Structures are given as structure tokens and as C-alpha cells.
């Protein structure tokens, strides 16, 4: 299970990857879980990007949060 900090780092990589230190502690677990990969640019800088698993994780979190935002009776109807 990812921590809230790791989830926010995933979101930041998705939206503003240049603001994340690709080889830093923030991305270490995400790289270990294969949610993020690091590309070394010709300039010598490292660039973090989401893997297909990382994108899928964010897609599922988005779907879950949208379901949770529905009123309780609508959630029950959608499960049926």
C-alpha cells in the first residue's frame, strides 16, 4: 500500500515531472514498485516518468475517489 506522500509524488510526476528529483528518496519506493522509471537525458539530468503500472494506479485511484464522492444510495445502485 502506498503512503499519501507516495501517491502525491505519483500525481506530481504525472503533472509536473520536472519538479520531482528523479533519483531522490521520494521516488525510491515508486521505482522499486515499478510505478516510476527514470530516464537519463542527454543533458545529464534524470527525468522521472510513470510506467504503465503507475498510470493504471492513478486511473484506479481516480475511479475510486469518484465513487466515494457519490451519495451513498447512488453508490449502492452502481454496484448492482
CORVEN-V719671 format. One record per pair of residues at least 12 apart in sequence whose ideal C-beta (glycine too) atoms are under 10 Angstrom apart, sorted by sequence separation. I is the first residue (numbers start at 1). J is the second residue. D is the distance in whole Angstrom. If there is no record, write none. Layout:
I_J_D ; I_J_D
This chain:
9_21_10 ; 36_48_5 ; 37_49_6 ; 67_79_9 ; 13_26_9 ; 36_49_7 ; 37_50_8 ; 12_26_9 ; 13_27_8 ; 22_36_8 ; 36_50_6 ; 37_51_5 ; 9_24_9 ; 12_27_10 ; 22_37_9 ; 23_38_6 ; 35_50_7 ; 36_51_7 ; 20_36_9 ; 22_38_5 ; 35_51_6 ; 37_53_10 ; 9_26_5 ; 10_27_9 ; 13_30_8 ; 22_39_8 ; 23_40_9 ; 31_48_8 ; 34_51_6 ; 35_52_10 ; 36_53_9 ; 37_54_8 ; 8_26_9 ; 9_27_6 ; 22_40_9 ; 30_48_8 ; 33_51_9 ; 34_52_9 ; 35_53_5 ; 36_54_6 ; 17_36_9 ; 22_41_10 ; 27_46_9 ; 34_53_6 ; 35_54_4 ; 6_26_8 ; 9_29_9 ; 10_30_6 ; 30_50_9 ; 31_51_9 ; 33_53_8 ; 34_54_8 ; 35_55_9 ; 5_26_8 ; 6_27_9 ; 9_30_6 ; 27_48_6 ; 30_51_9 ; 33_54_9 ; 35_56_9 ; 6_28_10 ; 13_35_9 ; 14_36_10 ; 17_39_10 ; 23_45_10 ; 24_46_9 ; 26_48_9 ; 35_57_6 ; 6_29_6 ; 7_30_10 ; 13_36_6 ; 22_45_8 ; 23_46_5 ; 30_53_10 ; 35_58_9 ; 5_29_10 ; 6_30_6 ; 22_46_4 ; 24_48_9 ; 30_54_7 ; 33_57_9 ; 10_35_6 ; 21_46_8 ; 22_47_6 ; 23_48_8 ; 3_29_8 ; 9_35_9 ; 10_36_7 ; 20_46_10 ; 22_48_4 ; 2_29_8 ; 6_33_9 ; 9_36_8 ; 18_45_9 ; 20_47_9 ; 21_48_8 ; 22_49_9 ; 30_57_10 ; 2_30_8 ; 20_48_5 ; 6_35_8 ; 18_47_7 ; 19_48_10 ; 6_36_10 ; 17_47_6 ; 18_48_9 ; 2_33_8 ; 17_48_5 ; 17_49_6 ; 2_35_8 ; 17_50_8 ; 13_47_10 ; 14_48_10 ; 13_48_5 ; 14_49_9 ; 12_48_9 ; 13_49_7 ; 14_50_6 ; 13_50_6 ; 10_48_10 ; 9_48_9 ; 11_50_10 ; 10_50_7 ; 14_54_8 ; 13_54_8 ; 14_55_8 ; 10_54_6 ; 14_58_6 ; 10_55_9 ; 13_58_9 ; 10_57_7 ; 11_58_7 ; 10_58_6 ; 7_57_8 ; 11_61_9 ; 6_57_10 ; 7_58_8 ; 10_61_8 ; 11_62_10 ; 7_61_7 ; 2_57_8 ; 2_61_9
